């Protein structure tokens, strides 16, 4: 939750505008952040080692909804972005976001256009994020299992 508050505090105006914010932070190589309605997503690569097999992490928060419960749904998960190209890695991130929306929809009644609004300009934001990670020498990632296509 500390990451979320750090990222939110650094980009509050942008998150409110329903646009992706991409940038660097002293603790993160790069983060792409977006908030639409009561849904918040941060996709980032920390400069600190991670317990996950991939350095790419996604934090999500879905605010409490209706009578399903008084607590928000918060999760952190690794995104396995081992593809050799930006397009391959973008697909992996997009798939993780699609899964998040599918889980969210099963818990809450999300606005009909929420997913569409959320993915608006996703490709541009991801391309900028990926370029920063390539320049930093982080991408492409080596497959930890040594598997090849």
N, C-alpha and C positions, 0 to 999 in steps of 0.2 A: 504494500500500500504506500510505502514511502516513495517508491519510484513514481507512482501515479501522481502523488501530490507535488513532487518535484517537477514533473513534466507539466502538469496542469498550471502550476504557478508560473512557469516560464513561458507559457503560450496561451494564456486565458483568452485573449481577444481573438486569436485565430481559431481556437476550438469552438468558440461561440458562433463563428461565421460559417460553420459547417464546411470547412475546407481542410484538407490534409496539411499539416505543418510538418516539415522535414527540417531537421537541424541536428547540430552536434551539441554536446554538453560535456563538461569536464569528466563525468563518470561514464559517458556512453560514446561509442564511436559515432553512432547515429541513431536517431529515433524518428519515426513517423507516427504522428498522433492525430486522432480525429475524434470529435464528439458530435453526435447528432441526437437530439432529444435527450433521453436518459441512457444512451449507450456510449461508452467510452472505450477506445482501443488505442493501445500504444504498442508498436512493433519496434524493437530496439536491439542493439548489440552492445552489451556492457563491456567496459574495459577490464573488468574483473573476471577471473575464471568462473565458469558456470558448472553446476552439477549435471547439466543436460548435455546430451551428445552434440547438440548444435548450439552455437553462440547466439542464434537468432531467437529471441523470446517475444511472446505476445502476451500482454496484460489486457484483460477485458473486465469491464464492469457494466452490469446491467442493473439499473436501479430497481427497487422493489416495485412490484406491479400488482394491482388489484388485490385479491384476497389470497394470493398464493403464498404470502408470507411477508413479514416485516423487514427482512434483510435483503440486501442487494446480492447479486451473484457476481463474485469476483474470482478470477482464475488467472494463473500464469501457466503458460505451456511453451515448450520448445517447438520450433517449426524446422523441420528437416529440409533445409535448403541446399541439398548437395548437387543440384543440377549444374551442368557446365556453362550454361548461358543465362543471361539475365531473364530471358523469357521463361526458361525452365524454373528458375527460382521464383519469379513472379507468380507462376501457376501454383507453386507450393504454398506461398503466402495467401494467395486468393482462396485456395482450397481450405486453408485453416480458418479464414474469415467466414467462408460459406458454412463450415461446420459450426462455428460460433453462432451464426444467425439461425441455423437450424435448431440448435439446442435452445437458444433464446426464445424462438417462436413456440417451442414445445412447452415452455414455462410461462410465457407472457404473450398477451396479444399485442404484437408490435404493429406500428402504423404500416399500412399497406405499401407506402412508398419509402419506408425507412431504408431497406437494403439498397434500393436504387440511389437514394440520396447519399448513403454511406459510400458506395462504390464510385460515386462521381469523382473523376480525376484520379482514381486509384493508380492507373497505369503510369501517369506522370509522376506521382509521388513515389511510387516504387522504383521507377527508373532512376530518379535522383538519389534515392536511398542506396540502391544497388551500385551506382557509380561511385559513391563515397566509399563503400565497402571494397570495391575493386581497387580504387586508388590507395586505400589503406593496406592493401595486401591481404585482406580477410577473405574475400571471394576470389576465385571459386574455392569452396571448402573441399578438403579431401574427405572422401567417404570413409568413415571410421571402420567400416567393415571390409573395406577394400573391394567392394563390388563395382563392377563396370557393366555398362549396357551391352 
